[in-house]
Amino acid sequence: MSQGLLNNVEGISTEGTMLNPEIEELESIEEQELDPLQELLVTLEGYQNAPNSFDLEQWKDLHGMFFASSVNGEDMYIWRTLKRLEYKSIAQSGAMEKQDLLENSIVRKCLLWPHPSPDFFASSDAGIIPTLFKQIMHKSGFVSDEIAISMIRRV
């Protein structure tokens, strides 16, 4: 008997009853949160040459963690944080003397997808590289003095 018919019969309620256990089990599974990698795979479905689950697992194994971000809400970038020795190496190369060289160096080092090819740097909108640079630096521990101070907790 359908749920609608049961609700129309006086004195009969379907609250708390399972009319179709298989459907309720499927709905329960759908309500559970997806694994972050699975969620990212779903997000990447519409993008050309997007990484697959093997790529994501490989990056997770190699880097421990990585991040996905957007700049304009329609794009997607996957990157990792900058390590201390990489930062020191970039600093020693002289790239810190010129902002655009620094931004390019760090994005080139940390961007996992799309591949940071010369064409990517040449054809990206003007604000993409500086914004990715800021996102990477923030997650690499370079935060404003205000944020750094606000993170202090008395024990």
C-alpha positions as CSV (number, residue, x, y, z in Angstrom):
1,M,0.0,0.0,0.0
2,S,1.4,3.4,-0.9
3,Q,2.3,6.0,1.8
4,G,-0.3,8.4,0.4
5,L,-3.1,5.9,0.8
6,L,-2.1,5.1,4.3
7,N,-2.1,8.7,5.3
8,N,-5.7,9.0,4.0
9,V,-7.0,6.2,6.2
10,E,-8.2,7.6,9.5
11,G,-6.2,6.4,12.5
12,I,-3.3,5.0,10.4
13,S,0.0,6.9,10.4
14,T,3.2,6.0,8.6
15,E,5.5,8.0,11.0
16,G,8.3,5.8,12.3
17,T,7.5,2.9,9.9
18,M,9.7,1.7,7.1
19,L,7.7,1.3,3.9
20,N,10.6,0.2,1.8
21,P,13.8,-0.6,3.7
22,E,15.9,-0.7,0.5
23,I,15.0,2.8,-0.5
24,E,15.5,4.2,3.0
25,E,19.0,2.5,3.1
26,L,19.9,4.1,-0.2
27,E,18.7,7.5,1.0
28,S,20.8,7.0,4.2
29,I,23.9,6.3,2.2
30,E,23.3,9.4,0.0
31,E,23.0,11.5,3.1
32,Q,26.4,10.4,4.5
33,E,29.3,12.7,3.7
34,L,31.4,11.7,0.8
35,D,35.1,11.1,1.3
36,P,36.9,14.4,0.4
37,L,38.7,12.8,-2.5
38,Q,35.3,11.4,-3.8
39,E,33.8,14.8,-3.4
40,L,36.6,16.4,-5.3
41,L,36.2,13.8,-8.1
42,V,32.5,14.7,-8.4
43,T,33.4,18.4,-8.6
44,L,36.0,17.7,-11.3
45,E,33.6,15.7,-13.5
46,G,32.9,18.7,-15.8
47,Y,36.5,19.7,-16.3
48,Q,38.6,18.7,-19.3
49,N,41.7,16.6,-18.6
50,A,40.8,16.5,-14.9
51,P,42.8,14.2,-12.6
52,N,41.3,10.8,-11.8
53,S,41.1,8.9,-8.5
54,F,44.5,7.4,-9.1
55,D,46.1,10.8,-9.5
56,L,44.4,12.1,-6.4
57,E,45.5,9.1,-4.3
58,Q,49.0,9.4,-5.6
59,W,49.2,13.1,-4.7
60,K,47.8,12.3,-1.2
61,D,50.5,9.7,-0.8
62,L,53.2,11.9,-2.1
63,H,52.3,15.2,-0.3
64,G,50.3,14.1,2.7
65,M,47.6,16.6,1.9
66,F,46.7,18.9,-0.9
67,F,44.1,21.6,-1.6
68,A,41.5,22.5,-4.2
69,S,40.5,26.1,-4.7
70,S,38.8,28.4,-7.1
71,V,39.5,32.0,-8.1
72,N,36.3,33.0,-9.9
73,G,33.9,30.2,-8.9
74,E,34.0,28.6,-12.3
75,D,37.5,27.3,-12.3
76,M,39.3,24.7,-10.2
77,Y,42.9,24.4,-9.2
78,I,44.6,21.6,-7.2
79,W,47.8,22.5,-5.3
80,R,50.0,21.6,-2.4
81,T,51.7,23.7,0.2
82,L,55.2,25.1,-0.1
83,K,57.8,23.5,2.2
84,R,60.4,25.5,4.1
85,L,63.4,24.2,2.1
86,E,61.6,25.0,-1.2
87,Y,60.9,28.5,0.1
88,K,64.6,29.0,1.1
89,S,65.7,27.7,-2.4
90,I,63.4,30.2,-4.1
91,A,64.6,33.0,-1.9
92,Q,68.3,32.1,-2.7
93,S,67.5,32.2,-6.4
94,G,66.7,35.9,-6.2
95,A,63.0,35.4,-7.1
96,M,62.0,37.4,-4.0
97,E,63.2,40.6,-5.5
98,K,60.5,40.7,-8.1
99,Q,56.9,40.0,-7.1
100,D,55.7,38.4,-10.4
101,L,58.8,36.2,-10.5
102,L,58.1,35.1,-6.9
103,E,54.4,34.4,-7.6
104,N,55.3,32.4,-10.8
105,S,58.0,30.4,-9.0
106,I,55.7,29.4,-6.1
107,V,52.7,28.6,-8.3
108,R,54.9,26.6,-10.7
109,K,56.3,24.6,-7.7
110,C,53.0,23.9,-6.0
111,L,50.3,23.7,-8.6
112,L,49.4,20.0,-9.3
113,W,46.5,20.6,-11.7
114,P,46.2,22.0,-14.2
115,H,49.8,21.5,-15.2
116,P,51.7,24.7,-14.8
117,S,52.9,24.9,-18.3
118,P,54.2,28.1,-20.0
119,D,50.9,28.2,-21.9
120,F,49.0,28.2,-18.6
121,F,50.9,31.2,-17.3
122,A,50.6,33.1,-20.6
123,S,46.9,32.4,-21.1
124,S,45.5,32.7,-17.6
125,D,43.5,35.7,-16.6
126,A,45.7,38.4,-15.0
127,G,44.6,37.7,-11.4
128,I,44.8,33.9,-11.4
129,I,48.5,33.5,-10.6
130,P,48.6,36.2,-7.8
131,T,45.4,34.8,-6.2
132,L,46.8,31.2,-6.3
133,F,50.0,32.5,-4.9
134,K,48.1,34.1,-2.0
135,Q,46.1,30.9,-1.4
136,I,49.2,28.7,-1.4
137,M,51.2,31.1,0.9
138,H,48.3,31.3,3.3
139,K,48.0,27.5,3.7
140,S,51.8,27.2,3.8
141,G,51.8,29.2,7.0
142,F,52.3,32.8,5.7
143,V,49.5,34.6,7.5
144,S,49.0,38.2,8.5
145,D,50.3,39.4,11.8
146,E,46.7,39.8,13.0
147,I,45.9,36.2,12.2
148,A,49.1,34.9,13.7
149,I,48.4,36.8,16.9
150,S,44.8,35.7,17.0
151,M,46.0,32.1,17.0
152,I,47.7,32.4,20.3
153,R,46.0,30.4,23.1
154,R,46.8,30.5,26.7
155,V,47.3,27.1,28.3
